Amino acid sequence: MSGLPQTAIVLGPRLADNVPLLGVALAGAMYWRGGSRRRSDRWRRSSMGRERAMIEQRRTVAFVAALATLVLALQEPLDGLAGRFFWAHMTQHVLLLVVAAPLLVVAAPWMRMWRALPLRMRRALAKSTARAGWAAPLRATARACAIPLVAWGLMNADIVAWHVPAAYDLTLRSSVVHYAEHAGFLLFAVLAWAQVIDSPPYRSRLDAPRRIAFALASMVVGWALALALAFARSPWYAPYLSAHHHSGGISALADQQLAAGIMWVPASLPWSLAVFVLLYRSLSDRERRAVASVSSRSLETSPASAGPASRAPIVQPARRIHA
C-alpha cells in the first residue's frame, strides 16, 4: 500500500506492490492451461458437448470477471487511496467479499486449474493428501470448513477480527499483513458463498430455504459493524486520523461514516440478490411440482387412463326375430 509507512519486503518494493497482480496472472495461466485439453470434434458437435460448452463459456466469463475484480480491488489506484481513506479500504473489502468471491464460486475453476498441474504431480498430491498421516489434520479441516455453520462463523469472525483497531492499524503499516488480511477475506468468503451457490465438484448441503437463511444471516454481522462505525463519536483508526490531518479534505470521522455506508448498503446487495434468486427458484420449483401433481391426478381419473377392460366395446344382446 502507498500513502502510509510499510515494512520492507525482501522481494523489493516494486515486486511487493504487484504481488496481487502476479497471483492473478498465475491463476489465469493455470485456468487457460487446464482448459487447453481438446475433445473430439464429434463430441463437441453432440448435444451434450454443446451444452457443456455453453456452461464452460459462462464459467469462463465469471472467472475473468473475478480476476478483473481482484485487479481493481488490489492494485492502483484504489490500493493507493486505501492508504489515505477508510472508504477506499472498505471498498477493497466489499469487492473481495461480495463480488470476487461469488464470481469465483460461480466460475468453479477448481478442477480446471487442478488439471494444469503435471499428471505425476497430481497423482502424488492426491495420494498423499488422501492417505498420508501427515495430511489427516488437513482433511479434518476441509471437512469442518464444509459445514455451513463453520463457514459462516469463519467469514464473520475474520471480518470482525480485522476491524479491531489494533489489527486494522497493523494492516496499514505492513504490506505483508495487508495481503494476509485480503487473502483471508477472499478465502473465507468463497467458503461462505459455496454454501449458497453450488461450485462443482462441491455441492452445498443446504436446501433452498436454508440457503436463504444463510444468505440473510451473512449480512447481519456486517450491518452491526457498519452501525458501530457509523454512530461512533470518534474515529477508530489512528493512522487515518493522522493521514486526514496532513492531507486535508474530509474529516476522519466523515471518512469512517462513508466507509460504514459502503459496508452497510453495497455489501448487502449481492447477498440480497442471492436471496431473491433462491426465492424465485424455490417458488418456481414448487409451482412446477404442483402442476405436475395436478396433471398426474387428472390423467389417473380420465377415461383414457382406464384399463383395457373399460375400453372394450359393449356387445348388445341379439334380438329374437319372430316368424
Protein Blocks (a to p, Z undefined) as FASTA:
>chain_A
ZZiacdddfkbjklmmmmmmmmmmmmmmmmmmmmmpccdfklmmpmklmmmmmmmmmmmm
mmmmmmmmmmmmmmcfklmmmmmpmklmmmmmmmmmmmmmmmmmmnopmlmmmmmpcfkl
mmmmmmmmmmmmklmmmmmmmmmmmpmklmmmmmmmmmmmmmgmklmmmmmmpmklmmmm
mmmmmmmmmmmmmmmpccdfbdcfbdfklmmmmmmmmmmmmmmmmmmmmmpcbdfblklm
mmmmmngpjdfklmmmmmmmmmmmmmmmmmmmmmmmmmmmmmmmmmmmmmmmmmmmmmmm
pmklpcfklmpccddddddddZZ
